[in-house]
Amino acid sequence: MIRVLFVCLGNICRSPMAEAVFRDLIQNEGLAGKIEVDSAGTGNWHIGEPPHRGTRKKLDEVKIDYSIIKARQISVSDLDQFDYVIAMDEKNLIDIHAIAQENPTAYIARLLDFVKHNPSKDVPDPYFTGNFDLTYDLVKEGCEHLLAFIREREQI
C-alpha cells in the first residue's frame, strides 16, 4: 500500500481539501486498494476539528466527500509511515524537514512541485485569503499531477 500525507499549517483548509480531492481521484482511477491518503497540520490549534467551512462548502460544490476528515498534527513517525509527505507551501516544507529525523523514508515535496508550468510553488492559505476557489483549482491540478507522478514512479 502506497501512503500519501498532505500537510498544511492547521489541517483545516488546504491539506484536508487535498486529502479529499486525492481520495476522490484514486477512487475514480480504481486505485483505492493501492493508495491510502491522510492529512495533517504542522500546528496543533485545530486537532479533532472538521475541515474549515470554506473548504466544506467548496468540496460540497464539487461533490467530493470529506466526512471522515478530522484535523491532526503531523508526527515524526509520519515521515517513516508515509511514502509521500506533501506540503502545501514552503513554510510547511521547512517545518516538515525540521521535525524529520536523520533519514526519513518519505518522499517530501510541495504539491505544486509536480505542476511544471506553475510559476508559484505555494498553495495560498484560504484561511487568510478567503479564496477557496483558487485553492481548490491549485489543489486539484497538483493532485492530478502528483497521482501521475506516483503512478509512474510506483508502476501502478
Phi, psi and omega in degrees: 000129176270131184243130182239131178238125176262139185228131170226196185289300186251354181062039173233345182244281189287309184291322174292329175297315179296318177302312181295315180296315182294319178299318178298317179298313183292328175293316180295333180270000181073028184249012185301330178276354183248334182232133177245146184225147179209175176214161181204166176243157176282336178259169184247012187295329190243017183309130178087352181276154173285171176304156177305148182302326177294321176294315179298317180299314181294316180293325174297318179304318184263008175059048176246128183286138178226011191300333182268358187275127174226140183296142174213166179259142178295147178236163178302320182296335177302329184286348173251335182277337180253145179279327181229125175243114191245114181273151179274337179205177183299318180297316177298320179298315178298316180296321178297314179296328180293327179269349182293144173284185183312305185228076178297148181277344183288147169278117185249128181201171171271149181303315184281359171297337183274352179256099189296324186272359182273118183292330178267139179254004180249135172275117181299144183277112182289348174300326180261325183273332184078359185263080181287336177294313178298315179301314179300314181301316180291318179297315181299312179296316178299317180296321178298316179290322177298316179298318177299318179299312181296318179300317180290313184294322184264357180057050178238000000 
